[in-house]
Amino acid sequence: MTDPEEDFAALFEASLKARRFEKGQTIEGIVVSIGPEVVFVDVGGKGEASIDIDEMKDPDGNLEIAVGDRIQAVVVSTSGGLTLSRKLARGAATLRQLEDAFQSGLPVEGKVERAVKGGFEVTIARQRAFCPFSQIDTLRTEPAVHEGQVYEFRIVEFKEGGRNLVVSRRALLEVQQRAVADAVRKSIVAGAVMTGRVASVRDFGAFIDLGGGVQGLLHVSEMGWSHIEDMSQVLKAGDEITVKVLRVDDDKQKISLGVKQLLEDPWSRVAAAYEVGQAHTGRVTRLTDFGAFVELEPGIEALAHSSTFTPTGRSGGWSSQVAIGTTAAFEILSIDADKKRIGVALLPEGSARAGGIRPSASEIVPGARLTGVVERHEKFGVFIFLAPGRTGLIPLSETGIAKEADVAKAFPIGSQVPVVVLEVDPEGRRIRLSAKAVKDAEDAQEVREYSAREAAAAGFGASLADKLRGALNAREK
């Protein structure tokens, strides 16, 4: 057993050694051993001090020191031995201790009271200090997030005997980030799913802090399956977000991130949800020279090609029929799920098709007489717009005008023209029309009507040939 007198002597000696130091004094020492709860530090002259092991750990709970490391700390107690701390409690620190902390870079605790012009008012050891907005965090955040919080700060300015203090939390955070940056980089590999914080938002995307100050780019096109016009409406600085690492370029120090890869691809449901000929409600998201993009549901965009709109006779005049944000009924014309393409056409407002009624198979069939709109001229004929997604061709031989005549004058773009359907392919995409057949039918009708009138007037004595001659002579006059 240990002699009680020897124990008392040891304690008395330790007490005498401790008295060589003053409370609040900043000292240096070497780590000699690490226990489960405290770390022992050699402070010289065969004296040892203890420090709580939690103060030697990073935010993830990993030890930041090893035996043999030299550390700097503040004396917080000399009673029963020497107790050290690597930070100053906000209520216990004196101005002398604050000045020592400023000189040594020792962290001090402070409470963020409120936001003021240019930064925050922080209370440290009953003293008011100022922390600029840029020094409260490594990321841009809303001021309200920090008000009322207790943080560790580094004193970066100590003036007027401590009455003018400027502090920085960011300086400490950056030190912590550098310590964990290497470990974070090792975990960032293509395919990894990670949680980060939004560092900043730009028109083209957002920069995400993955830890340790390591940032990756979340491009706007990788944010979701639906088209996003304004990233700032979706994310803001400081938001926590889960992302997937898409690519890592070590040479260029670039990391590409995505969110939509963690979500179900809506195109996987297109084959079951959409059919050619269906009418669906869609919203126009943007206009291009070649047509309008239409969102049928989040993540599913279709294209209404400019050729599917009623011709107006003006270049680009089709765009006057729709505007960005317009919600209307559109007919599904084509589906290519592999290429993620859907072709649609705007349906006339109030029409049966817009109400979801499927088109009748007899609308465009050989022999049908329709009225279309001249869409464009080609060397071989005139294209006629019949309905959204339905355009037919009048060959030159079926225009009903002389070869030397000006087709453009006879069929002005945007003008209405009656036609007869001559041929329709099985899919209904190639339609052959005739304007000449309409004129021939009108001539034949006039002949029949004239014959009927002549028969009524002349009785039954005149021959059919005489009646036909009379009808033709009347047309020539």
Secondary structure, DSSP 8 states (H G I E B T S, - for coil): ---HHHHHHHHHHHHHHHTTS-TT-EEEEEEEEE-SSEEEEEEETTEEEEEEGGGGB-TTS-B---TT-EEEEEEEE-TTSEEEESSB-TTT--HHHHHHHHHHT--EEEEEEEEETTEEEEEETTEEEEEEGGGS-SS---GGGTTT-EEEEEEEEEEGGGTEEEEESHHHHHHHHHHHHHHHHHH--TT-EEEEEEEEEETTEEEEE-STT-EEEEEGGGS-SS--S-GGGT--TT-EEEEEEEEEETTTTEEEEESGGGS--GGGGHHHH--TT-EEEEEEEEEETTEEEEEEETTEEEEEEGGGS---SSTTGGGGG--TT-EEEEEEEEEETTTTEEEEEE--TT-TTTTT----TTSS-TT-EEEEEEEEEETTEEEEEEETTEEEEEEGGGS-S-TTS-HHHHS-TT-EEEEEEEEE-TTS--EEEESHHHHHHHHHHHHHHHHHHHHHHHTT-S-HHHHHHHHHHHHH-
